[in-house]
Amino acid sequence: MLIRSVVFLKTSNWRPCNTMNTFPLNMRTSLNRRHTVLAWGALACALSAGVQAQTSYPARPVRMIVGFPAGTGPDIVARLLAQKLSEGWNNMGVIVDNKPGAGGLIAASEAARATADGYTLMLGETGQLSIAPSSYNKLPYDPAKDFAPVSQVVSADFVLLVNPQKVPAKNVKEFVSWTQQQKGLFMATFGAGTPGHFGAFMFGDAVKLKPEAVHYKTTGDALGGLFSGDVQGVFASVGLAAPNVKAGKLVALGSTGATRTGALPEVPTIKEQGYNNLEFSSWFGIVTPSKVPADILAKLSADIQKAVKSPELKAKLEESGFRVTGTSREEFARIIAADTVSWGKAVAATGFKAD
């Protein structure tokens, strides 16, 4: 067996060896240039990889989860946005995946647990992200920790609707006067813990009434209750209300925004009618699981803002009753946080808990 030994020699005049000094001057100059070229090449590759990481997304179809049924306001927004994003991504598919139930909580729970790679988005709304933390003792997700805000897409006012065959009122004051003569005020909602639910209580505070909320599973069921006379009113999104109002099936008594909505410009706001403290709206925006890489979040936000502010999509969204916003990530995060506080106060005032 061959045994090799290594012997370390101790010397008092030892110093680090610079191997470059062993080469002639002209060779050292050449090597230095070569090292510089290699270093710049490595840097360029690194930068190119970073750019490629941004520009190559998405490399496969993207899923957009929506917590409400097809045909509802959130679904309309999601499908219009998905189509426009797909066009901007070289027709890479954006699949809208409806996961209705529990006021959007089923969808939010699934989205929060999704792989954080940018290929699962959620069209989140006020109820899921700003109201739920106050209305649930045990929420299956944490909006502040489990999601990364990308961009608020639109905001939406509500309209107080009544059935003209059941309620003889043309404005809010007439509705209040008529209601005071009834045995009670029953207001339909599209689910416990939704903006329409707490909006009904806010309306009651403003007009000095105590409405009884009647929760329905779907918007279709809620409108069915209005047509049958089981409930006297409902706060519906402008997008849902406008077609029924224009068709003469329902009457809009007032809208909840700061200004009149473009989809129903003839309908005065409730504030215009003397109830200055009543103003509320909802919004829809894209969020992702919280650990999606920053470069993908930045590209997503920029692409969404570009899409919703394009003349074509903006016109379609406004025609559907929405106000186009297309905010930055930072602005959307601020809106979510501020609304969590304001809606939290409304929830606390009702004493409502969903679980």
C-alpha positions in Angstrom: 0.0 0.0 0.0 1.3 3.4 -1.0 1.1 5.9 1.9 1.5 9.6 1.1 2.3 12.0 3.9 2.0 15.7 3.9 4.5 17.7 5.9 3.9 21.3 6.9 7.1 23.3 7.2 7.2 26.1 9.7 9.1 29.2 8.5 9.4 32.6 10.1 9.4 34.6 6.8 6.3 33.0 5.3 3.8 35.3 3.6 0.8 34.8 1.3 1.7 33.9 -2.2 0.3 36.0 -5.1 0.5 33.6 -8.0 0.0 36.4 -10.5 3.4 37.8 -9.6 5.0 34.7 -11.0 3.8 35.5 -14.5 5.5 38.0 -16.9 4.0 41.5 -17.0 2.4 41.1 -20.4 0.8 37.8 -19.4 -0.5 39.3 -16.1 -2.2 42.1 -18.1 -3.8 39.6 -20.4 -5.0 37.5 -17.4 -6.4 40.6 -15.6 -8.4 41.5 -18.7 -9.7 38.0 -19.0 -10.8 38.0 -15.4 -12.6 41.3 -15.9 -14.4 40.0 -19.0 -15.4 36.9 -17.1 -16.7 38.9 -14.1 -18.8 41.2 -16.3 -20.1 38.2 -18.2 -21.2 36.5 -14.9 -22.9 39.7 -13.8 -24.7 40.0 -17.2 -25.9 36.4 -16.9 -27.2 37.1 -13.4 -29.0 40.2 -14.6 -30.3 38.3 -17.6 -31.6 35.5 -15.4 -33.5 38.1 -13.2 -35.1 39.7 -16.3 -35.9 36.3 -17.7 -37.6 35.3 -14.4 -39.9 38.3 -14.8 -40.5 38.2 -18.6 -41.1 34.4 -18.7 -44.1 34.6 -16.4 -46.6 33.2 -17.0 -45.3 30.1 -18.8 -48.5 28.1 -18.3 -52.2 28.8 -17.7 -53.1 30.8 -14.6 -56.1 30.0 -12.4 -58.2 32.8 -10.9 -60.4 31.7 -8.0 -63.7 33.5 -7.5 -65.8 33.0 -4.4 -69.2 33.6 -6.0 -71.3 31.9 -8.7 -71.2 32.6 -12.4 -73.1 35.6 -13.5 -72.6 37.6 -10.3 -70.7 40.9 -10.1 -67.4 39.3 -9.0 -67.6 36.7 -11.8 -68.2 39.4 -14.4 -65.1 41.3 -13.3 -63.0 38.2 -13.1 -63.9 37.0 -16.6 -63.4 40.4 -18.2 -60.1 40.8 -16.5 -59.0 37.2 -17.3 -59.7 37.7 -21.0 -57.7 40.9 -21.2 -54.7 39.4 -19.2 -54.7 36.4 -21.5 -54.5 38.7 -24.5 -51.5 40.5 -23.0 -49.8 37.2 -22.1 -49.8 35.9 -25.7 -53.1 34.2 -25.2 -51.8 32.2 -22.3 -55.0 30.9 -20.7 -56.4 32.5 -17.5 -59.0 30.1 -16.1 -61.8 31.5 -13.9 -62.6 28.9 -11.2 -65.8 29.6 -9.3 -65.8 28.4 -5.7 -69.0 29.8 -4.2 -70.1 29.3 -0.6 -69.9 30.7 2.9 -69.7 34.3 1.6 -66.5 33.7 -0.3 -64.7 32.0 2.6 -64.4 28.6 0.8 -62.6 30.3 -2.1 -60.3 32.3 0.2 -59.4 29.3 2.2 -58.3 27.4 -0.9 -56.5 30.3 -2.3 -54.5 30.9 0.9 -53.3 27.3 0.8 -52.3 27.3 -2.9 -48.7 27.0 -4.1 -47.1 30.4 -4.0 -45.8 30.5 -7.5 -48.0 33.1 -9.1 -50.2 30.6 -10.9 -53.1 30.8 -8.5 -54.8 34.2 -8.1 -58.0 35.2 -6.3 -60.4 38.0 -7.1 -60.8 39.0 -3.5 -63.6 41.3 -2.2 -64.4 43.4 0.9 -66.2 40.6 2.8 -63.4 38.1 2.5 -60.5 40.4 3.2 -61.8 43.3 5.4 -65.0 42.1 7.1 -64.4 38.5 7.9 -61.6 39.1 10.5 -64.3 40.8 12.7 -67.2 38.7 11.9 -65.5 35.3 12.6 -64.0 34.1 15.8 -62.1 31.4 14.0 -61.3 32.3 10.4 -59.6 29.5 8.4 -57.1 32.1 6.9 -55.5 35.3 8.0 -56.0 38.0 5.3 -53.1 40.1 6.6 -50.6 37.1 6.7 -51.8 34.7 4.0 -52.3 37.0 1.1 -50.2 39.5 -0.9 -52.3 42.4 -2.3 -51.6 42.8 -6.1 -54.1 45.5 -7.3 -57.6 46.7 -6.5 -59.4 46.3 -9.8 -62.8 48.0 -9.3 -65.0 49.5 -6.6 -68.8 49.0 -6.5 -71.6 51.0 -5.0 -74.8 49.4 -3.9 -78.4 50.2 -4.7 -81.4 49.8 -2.4 -83.9 47.8 -4.5 -87.6 47.2 -3.9 -90.3 45.3 -5.8 -92.8 47.9 -7.1 -95.5 45.3 -7.0 -95.0 44.9 -3.2 -93.6 48.2 -2.0 -95.3 51.6 -3.0 -92.1 53.7 -2.7 -90.2 55.8 -5.2 -87.4 57.1 -2.8 -85.9 56.4 0.5 -88.1 58.6 2.6 -91.2 57.0 1.2 -89.8 53.6 1.9 -89.0 54.5 5.5 -92.5 55.9 6.0 -94.1 52.8 4.5 -91.9 50.5 6.5 -92.9 52.2 9.8 -96.5 51.1 9.1 -95.5 47.5 8.6 -94.8 44.8 11.2 -91.1 44.8 10.5 -88.4 45.5 7.9 -86.9 42.4 6.3 -83.8 42.9 4.2 -82.4 40.2 2.0 -78.6 39.7 1.9 -76.4 37.6 -0.4 -74.9 35.9 2.7 -74.0 36.5 6.3 -71.0 38.7 6.8 -71.2 40.3 3.3 -71.2 44.1 2.7 -74.9 44.0 1.9 -75.5 42.3 5.3 -73.9 45.0 7.3 -75.0 47.7 4.9 -78.6 46.8 5.9 -77.8 47.5 9.5 -76.0 50.7 8.6 -79.1 51.7 6.7 -81.2 50.9 9.8 -79.1 53.1 12.0 -79.4 56.0 9.5 -83.2 55.9 9.2 -83.9 54.8 12.8 -85.2 51.3 12.0 -84.1 47.8 13.0 -84.1 45.6 9.9 -84.1 41.9 10.1 -81.5 40.4 7.8 -82.6 37.4 5.8 -79.6 35.5 4.4 -79.8 33.8 1.1 -77.2 31.5 -0.5 -77.1 33.1 -3.9 -78.0 36.4 -5.5 -80.7 34.7 -7.5 -82.3 33.4 -4.3 -82.2 36.9 -2.7 -83.9 38.5 -5.7 -86.4 35.7 -5.7 -87.3 36.6 -2.1 -87.7 40.2 -3.2 -90.0 39.3 -6.1 -92.1 37.0 -3.8 -92.5 39.6 -1.1 -90.8 37.6 1.6 -88.4 40.6 2.0 -89.0 44.3 1.5 -85.6 45.4 0.2 -82.1 44.4 -0.6 -78.8 46.2 -1.2 -77.5 44.9 -4.5 -74.4 45.8 -6.4 -75.0 48.3 -9.2 -74.0 45.7 -11.8 -76.7 43.4 -10.6 -79.3 46.1 -10.0 -79.0 48.0 -13.3 -80.5 45.4 -15.7 -83.5 44.8 -13.4 -84.1 48.5 -12.9 -83.8 49.3 -16.6 -86.2 46.4 -17.4 -88.7 47.9 -14.9 -88.7 44.8 -12.8 -87.3 46.5 -9.7 -87.1 50.1 -8.4 -83.9 51.7 -7.2 -84.6 54.0 -4.3 -81.0 55.3 -3.8 -77.3 54.4 -4.2 -74.7 54.2 -1.5 -71.7 55.9 -3.1 -70.4 59.4 -2.6 -71.7 60.3 -6.1 -74.2 58.9 -8.4 -73.3 55.8 -10.4 -72.8 56.1 -14.1 -74.9 52.9 -14.7 -77.9 54.5 -13.1 -77.3 58.3 -13.3 -81.0 59.1 -12.6 -80.9 57.4 -9.2 -79.9 59.8 -6.4 -77.5 58.8 -3.7 -79.0 58.1 -0.3 -76.9 61.0 1.0 -78.6 63.3 -1.5 -81.9 62.4 0.1 -80.9 63.7 3.5 -79.1 60.7 5.1 -75.6 62.2 5.3 -74.1 59.4 7.4 -74.9 56.6 5.0 -72.2 55.8 2.5 -70.6 52.5 1.8 -69.2 50.5 -1.1 -67.4 47.3 -1.9 -64.4 46.5 -4.1 -62.8 43.6 -5.9 -59.1 43.1 -6.3 -56.4 40.5 -7.1 -54.5 38.8 -4.3 -52.1 35.9 -4.3 -50.7 33.6 -1.6 -48.3 35.7 0.5 -45.0 34.1 -0.5 -45.2 34.6 -4.2 -41.8 36.0 -5.4 -41.6 39.8 -5.5 -40.7 39.9 -9.2 -43.8 38.0 -10.1 -46.0 40.2 -7.9 -44.5 43.3 -9.5 -45.2 42.0 -13.0 -48.7 40.9 -12.1 -49.6 44.3 -10.6 -48.2 46.2 -13.6 -50.1 43.9 -16.1 -53.4 44.2 -14.2 -53.2 48.0 -14.0 -52.4 48.2 -17.7 -55.3 45.8 -18.5 -58.1 47.5 -16.4 -57.1 51.0 -17.6 -57.1 50.0 -21.3 -60.0 51.9 -23.0 -61.7 48.6 -24.0 -61.8 46.9 -20.6 -62.5 50.2 -18.7 -65.6 50.8 -20.8 -66.9 47.3 -20.3 -66.4 47.4 -16.5 -68.1 50.8 -16.3 -70.9 49.6 -18.4 -71.4 46.8 -15.9 -71.7 49.3 -13.1 -68.2 49.4 -11.6 -65.8 52.2 -10.9 -62.4 51.3 -12.4 -59.4 51.8 -10.0 -56.4 49.7 -10.9 -54.3 50.5 -7.9 -50.7 49.8 -7.0 -49.9 47.0 -4.6 -49.2 49.5 -1.8 -52.4 51.4 -2.3 -54.5 48.2 -2.3 -52.8 47.1 0.9 -53.7 50.5 2.5 -57.3 50.2 1.4 -57.6 46.7 2.8 -56.2 47.8 6.2 -58.3 50.9 6.4 -61.5 49.0 5.5 -60.7 46.3 8.0 -60.9 49.0 10.7 -64.1 50.8 9.4 -66.0 47.6 8.7 -64.9 46.1 12.0 -66.7 48.9 13.8 -69.9 48.2 11.8 -69.6 44.5 12.7 -69.0 45.3 16.4 -72.1 47.5 16.4 -74.3 44.6 15.3 -72.8 42.1 17.7 -72.8 39.6 14.8 -70.6 36.5 14.8 -70.8 34.0 11.9 -69.4 31.1 13.9 
